[in-house]
Amino acid sequence: MKNILFAAILMASTAIHAQQTDNNTIKWSGNRPDGHAPISVMGDHTHGKGEFMFSYRYMRMNMDELNFGSENVSFDDALASYMVTPTTMPMNMHMLGAMYAPSDKITLMVMANYLSSEMDHLTRMGGTFITETSGFGDLSIAALYKFFNKNRQQLHGQVGFSIPVGSIDEQDVTPASIPNEVILPYPMQLGSGTLDTQLALTYLKQWDQLSFGTQARTTLRFGKNDNDYRLGNQYSINNWVSIKANDWISFSGRVEFGAVERIEGANPDLNPMMVITADITNSGKTYGEAGIGFNLYAFKGSLKNLRFGFEASLPLFQNLYGIQLREKETLTFGVQYTL
């Protein structure tokens, strides 16, 4: 966490120094294809007074195979200590968002999401089964404050909360519970169950054909939920560069580094000896990932201010605490419309 805070302070001080010494008074502009970050980045931009923006994103993430730390391990290795191991877990997320700027300094943001996941399992006896969950996740609300927009640079901060409307009591039938449903492990739940604080600081810089952004972000969780546990805090630094090919398309590259702390506490209805996802020692990670994508922007005509974004990302490294499924590819599509 100290490294994340240091990076955020360094980013802010560098940005302020740069905007004070640059004589170019042209503002950073969102009215370019690279005026928004890659579609996977949230809270990357602000709006002018009176502007609304509505957005839809679809993300698909695939998890496959097992890691212990940064090393691949076999399913047989996991089954030597647990009765059941997951083998794959595809997850789909639909995100609806809205932004409104009551002033040039403040932009308000709300985001809701709908998740669906399925997890394939292998038992020590060689059997297989699937569990599934779907439903609404936690609701995010936030305020973004613009510190400055000058010399083709912008610095803004975000303060928000994740409201625990997502279920933490999802159940399904397993071979050991037939015909009854039982509580599912932590990765298959839809929400955190706690009121979480979300903080971010974002710096943006533009040139004629190029733009750069960096964002420090954290999610801090307090207390425990009704099932006696708390998900781990999250910290990340996201950096991206976009090339403006022309007035309607830009191409981007992004690199993110982050950490997720282990779960604290435990759901008393879960048996940590049964399956690796029910054991809190198998939670948390440090990671790096890279993504490439593009933004399409309608700068005139009947579709003016409509954007379409796409990004595909892959892990650079994963150091997973305990035994966990390894993340593979993530695909994100999105549409944004400003009025």
Secondary structure as UniProt FT lines:
FT   HELIX           2..21
FT   HELIX           33..35
FT   TURN            39..40
FT   TURN            49..50
FT   STRAND          52..69
FT   STRAND          71..73
FT   HELIX           75..79
FT   TURN            80..81
FT   STRAND          84..100
FT   STRAND          106..123
FT   TURN            124..125
FT   STRAND          128..136
FT   STRAND          139..150
FT   TURN            151..152
FT   STRAND          153..163
FT   STRAND          171..173
FT   TURN            175..179
FT   STRAND          181..183
FT   HELIX           186..188
FT   STRAND          196..206
FT   STRAND          210..221
FT   TURN            226..227
FT   STRAND          229..230
FT   STRAND          234..244
FT   STRAND          249..260
FT   STRAND          264..265
FT   TURN            268..269
FT   TURN            272..274
FT   HELIX           276..278
FT   TURN            280..281
FT   STRAND          285..297
FT   TURN            302..305
FT   STRAND          306..338
//
